[in-house]
Amino acid sequence: MSPSATATAGTETTTDATTDAGAAPSEPGRAPVALASGAVAFDVVPPAPGTGTASPARVGPADDGTAVLTVSPGDEPVSLVLTTPGSLTGNADGTVTVLDTAGTAVGGLSAPGVTDGGTGPGDASPLPRATLTVTGPTTAELAVVRPAGEPSESGSLAAVPDGHAVTTTLGTTALRSAGWGDREGGLSLAVDATAWARTAGVAGSDTLWAQVVAAEPDADVPGMHDQLVCHALGAPDKATWNLEPWRPDVGLVAVLAARCNPT
């Protein structure tokens, strides 16, 4: 399957379907749309005809080479099938990390969100909740769950109301720069993360750490990973995150309690 296939707004591009998607390439209404960033690519496959309506998936470029997927799932989930070598890992925060064949994080999908774009119901009713669930080594499902108390004829999954959309962002570039210097009382690595890495939760931190270690192997020491995660959680908007190899390895909880600077 070619990872170079692309989709423009409101247009679906047919690619070679795989058995993982559970659909033949010629099956009407299930032509996959390519979602790609860097060396990572997915096929986005709508539900089978007759199982619920879903709007065509739209893919648009964003900063740092990211790709934003926008879709309104129907009564059944939309499938995402990894078409490049590797596997998927689901995270507790709703993000998904993409691993290469060696198990190194090479990208990820942000936790999905539901918006009404200003065109949804004006009755202040709660928005549905979007979920992104890994269902196999190379497959995930994007679905919507009704707010508590709302009935659904098809169980917990429900079509997104008119005017609502579900989005998730695929990113593969997490590191802008990393440089050593004398800061914070000793040797320190200043890490400048991309906007996607700062907002993509565990998937962003996983990818960023892999790229930091690849760029600066001396950073791969006990404790520095927890300092990076701490900054991602507690100081995502800080210009650079300063990580020190000489700080004690006390575990993430203690690093968080020390505001990322354990002594």
C-alpha positions as CSV (number, residue, x, y, z in Angstrom):
1,M,0.0,0.0,0.0
2,S,1.4,3.4,-0.9
3,P,1.9,5.8,2.0
4,S,2.1,8.7,-0.4
5,A,-1.6,8.7,-1.2
6,T,-3.3,11.9,-0.1
7,A,-6.8,13.3,0.4
8,T,-8.0,16.9,0.0
9,A,-10.8,18.5,1.9
10,G,-14.1,16.8,1.3
11,T,-12.5,14.3,-1.2
12,E,-11.8,10.7,-0.7
13,T,-8.8,9.0,-2.4
14,T,-8.9,5.3,-3.1
15,T,-5.9,3.3,-2.1
16,D,-5.1,-0.4,-2.1
17,A,-7.3,-1.8,0.8
18,T,-5.9,-4.3,3.2
19,T,-7.4,-7.3,4.9
20,D,-6.8,-5.5,8.3
21,A,-9.5,-3.0,7.2
22,G,-11.9,-5.7,6.6
23,A,-13.0,-4.3,3.2
24,A,-12.2,-4.9,-0.4
25,P,-10.9,-1.9,-2.3
26,S,-13.8,-2.0,-4.7
27,E,-16.5,-2.2,-2.0
28,P,-18.9,0.8,-2.6
29,G,-18.9,3.4,0.1
30,R,-15.7,2.1,1.8
31,A,-12.9,3.7,-0.2
32,P,-10.2,4.5,2.3
33,V,-8.7,8.0,2.8
34,A,-4.9,8.3,3.4
35,L,-3.8,10.0,6.6
36,A,0.0,10.6,6.6
37,S,2.7,12.5,8.4
38,G,6.4,11.9,7.8
39,A,7.1,8.2,7.5
40,V,3.8,7.2,9.1
41,A,0.6,6.5,7.2
42,F,-2.9,5.2,7.9
43,D,-5.9,4.3,5.8
44,V,-9.1,5.8,7.2
45,V,-12.0,3.4,6.4
46,P,-15.6,4.3,7.0
47,P,-18.2,1.8,8.3
48,A,-19.7,-0.7,5.9
49,P,-22.8,0.6,4.0
50,G,-26.0,0.2,5.9
51,T,-24.4,0.3,9.4
52,G,-24.8,4.0,9.9
53,T,-24.0,7.2,8.0
54,A,-20.6,8.9,8.3
55,S,-19.4,12.0,6.5
56,P,-16.4,11.7,4.2
57,A,-13.1,11.9,6.1
58,R,-11.1,15.0,5.4
59,V,-7.4,15.3,5.9
60,G,-5.6,18.7,6.1
61,P,-2.0,19.7,6.7
62,A,-1.0,21.6,9.8
63,D,2.2,22.9,11.5
64,D,5.3,20.8,11.8
65,G,4.2,18.4,9.2
66,T,1.2,17.2,11.1
67,A,-2.0,16.0,9.5
68,V,-5.5,16.7,10.9
69,L,-8.2,14.1,10.4
70,T,-11.8,15.4,10.6
71,V,-14.8,13.1,10.3
72,S,-18.3,12.6,11.6
73,P,-18.6,8.9,12.5
74,G,-22.0,7.3,12.1
75,D,-23.5,4.7,14.3
76,E,-20.4,2.5,13.9
77,P,-16.7,3.4,14.4
78,V,-14.4,4.6,11.7
79,S,-11.4,2.3,11.3
80,L,-7.8,3.5,11.1
81,V,-5.4,1.0,9.6
82,L,-1.6,1.6,9.9
83,T,-0.2,1.0,6.4
84,T,3.5,1.6,7.2
85,P,5.7,-0.9,9.1
86,G,5.2,-0.9,12.8
87,S,2.5,-1.2,15.5
88,L,0.1,0.8,17.7
89,T,0.0,1.3,21.4
90,G,-3.0,2.8,23.1
91,N,-2.4,5.2,26.1
92,A,-4.5,5.9,29.1
93,D,-5.0,9.6,28.1
94,G,-6.7,8.6,24.8
95,T,-3.7,9.1,22.6
96,V,-2.1,6.4,20.4
97,T,1.6,6.0,19.9
98,V,3.0,4.6,16.7
99,L,6.0,2.3,17.1
100,D,8.4,1.2,14.3
101,T,9.4,-2.4,13.9
102,A,12.1,-2.0,16.6
103,G,9.6,-0.7,19.1
104,T,10.7,3.0,19.0
105,A,8.1,5.7,19.0
106,V,8.0,7.4,15.6
107,G,4.7,9.3,15.9
108,G,1.2,9.3,17.3
109,L,-2.4,10.4,17.2
110,S,-3.7,13.0,19.6
111,A,-6.7,12.3,21.8
112,P,-9.8,12.9,19.6
113,G,-12.1,15.8,20.3
114,V,-15.6,16.8,19.3
115,T,-16.5,20.3,18.2
116,D,-19.6,21.9,16.8
117,G,-17.7,24.5,14.8
118,G,-20.3,27.1,15.9
119,T,-23.0,25.3,13.9
120,G,-24.2,22.8,16.4
121,P,-27.3,22.9,18.6
122,G,-27.6,26.1,20.6
123,D,-29.3,24.5,23.6
124,A,-26.1,24.1,25.7
125,S,-26.5,20.3,25.6
126,P,-23.3,18.4,26.4
127,L,-21.1,17.4,23.5
128,P,-20.7,13.7,22.7
129,R,-17.4,12.1,23.7
130,A,-14.9,10.8,21.1
131,T,-12.8,7.8,21.7
132,L,-9.8,6.4,19.9
133,T,-9.3,2.7,20.7
134,V,-6.5,0.3,19.6
135,T,-8.2,-2.8,18.4
136,G,-5.2,-4.8,17.0
137,P,-1.5,-4.4,16.4
138,T,-2.0,-2.1,13.4
139,T,-5.7,-1.0,13.8
140,A,-7.6,1.5,15.8
141,E,-11.2,2.7,15.9
142,L,-12.5,6.3,16.1
143,A,-16.0,6.4,17.7
144,V,-18.4,8.7,19.6
145,V,-20.2,8.0,22.8
146,R,-23.4,9.8,23.7
147,P,-23.5,11.9,26.9
148,A,-24.7,10.1,29.9
149,G,-28.5,9.7,30.1
150,E,-29.1,10.1,26.3
151,P,-30.8,7.0,24.7
152,S,-29.2,5.3,21.8
153,E,-30.8,2.8,19.4
154,S,-27.4,1.3,18.7
155,G,-26.0,1.0,22.2
156,S,-23.3,3.3,23.5
157,L,-22.2,4.5,20.0
158,A,-24.1,7.2,18.3
159,A,-23.9,9.4,15.3
160,V,-22.5,12.8,15.9
161,P,-25.3,15.5,15.8
162,D,-25.4,17.7,12.8
163,G,-22.8,20.4,12.9
164,H,-20.4,18.4,15.1
165,A,-17.1,16.9,14.0
166,V,-14.4,14.6,15.4
167,T,-10.8,15.5,15.0
168,T,-7.5,13.8,15.8
169,T,-4.0,14.9,14.7
170,L,-1.2,12.6,13.4
171,G,2.3,13.9,14.1
172,T,5.8,12.6,13.7
173,T,8.0,15.6,14.3
174,A,8.3,16.3,18.0
175,L,11.7,17.9,18.5
176,R,12.6,21.4,17.1
177,S,16.0,21.6,18.8
178,A,18.0,20.3,21.8
179,G,21.2,21.9,23.1
180,W,23.5,21.4,26.1
181,G,24.5,24.3,28.3
182,D,25.3,25.4,31.8
183,R,22.0,26.2,33.4
184,E,20.0,25.4,36.5
185,G,23.3,25.0,38.4
186,G,25.0,22.6,36.1
187,L,24.9,20.8,32.8
188,S,21.5,21.1,31.3
189,L,19.8,20.1,28.0
190,A,17.3,22.7,26.6
191,V,14.6,20.9,24.7
192,D,12.3,22.8,22.3
193,A,9.3,20.7,21.5
194,T,6.9,21.2,18.6
195,A,3.4,22.4,19.2
196,W,2.1,18.9,18.4
197,A,4.4,17.2,21.0
198,R,3.3,19.7,23.6
199,T,-0.3,18.9,23.2
200,A,-0.4,15.2,22.1
201,G,-0.1,13.8,25.6
202,V,1.7,10.4,26.1
203,A,2.0,10.0,22.3
204,G,3.7,13.3,22.0
205,S,6.1,12.6,25.0
206,D,6.9,9.2,23.7
207,T,7.9,10.5,20.3
208,L,9.7,13.5,21.7
209,W,11.8,11.4,24.0
210,A,12.8,9.0,21.2
211,Q,13.9,12.0,19.1
212,V,15.8,13.6,22.0
213,V,17.8,10.5,22.6
214,A,18.5,10.0,18.9
215,A,19.7,13.6,18.6
216,E,21.6,13.7,22.0
217,P,22.4,10.1,23.2
218,D,23.9,11.5,26.4
219,A,20.4,12.4,27.5
220,D,19.5,8.8,27.9
221,V,20.2,8.7,31.6
222,P,18.0,7.8,34.6
223,G,15.7,10.6,35.6
224,M,15.8,12.8,32.4
225,H,12.8,11.0,30.8
226,D,10.6,11.8,33.9
227,Q,11.8,15.4,33.8
228,L,10.6,15.6,30.2
229,V,7.2,14.1,31.0
230,C,6.9,16.5,33.9
231,H,7.4,19.5,31.7
232,A,5.0,18.2,29.1
233,L,2.3,17.8,31.8
234,G,3.1,20.9,33.9
235,A,4.8,23.4,31.6
236,P,3.7,22.7,28.0
237,D,3.9,26.4,27.0
238,K,7.4,27.0,28.4
239,A,9.8,28.0,25.6
240,T,12.3,25.3,26.4
241,W,12.3,22.5,28.8
242,N,15.6,22.2,30.8
243,L,16.6,18.6,31.6
244,E,19.5,17.9,33.9
245,P,21.4,14.6,34.0
246,W,22.7,15.2,37.5
247,R,19.3,15.4,39.1
248,P,18.4,12.3,41.2
249,D,16.2,9.6,39.7
250,V,13.3,9.7,42.1
251,G,10.4,8.5,40.0
252,L,7.8,10.6,38.1
253,V,5.5,11.3,41.1
254,A,8.4,12.8,43.1
255,V,9.5,14.7,40.0
256,L,6.1,16.2,39.6
257,A,6.0,17.1,43.3
258,A,9.3,18.9,42.9
259,R,8.0,20.8,39.9
260,C,10.3,18.9,37.5
261,N,13.5,19.9,39.4
262,P,14.2,17.2,42.1
263,T,17.2,17.7,44.3
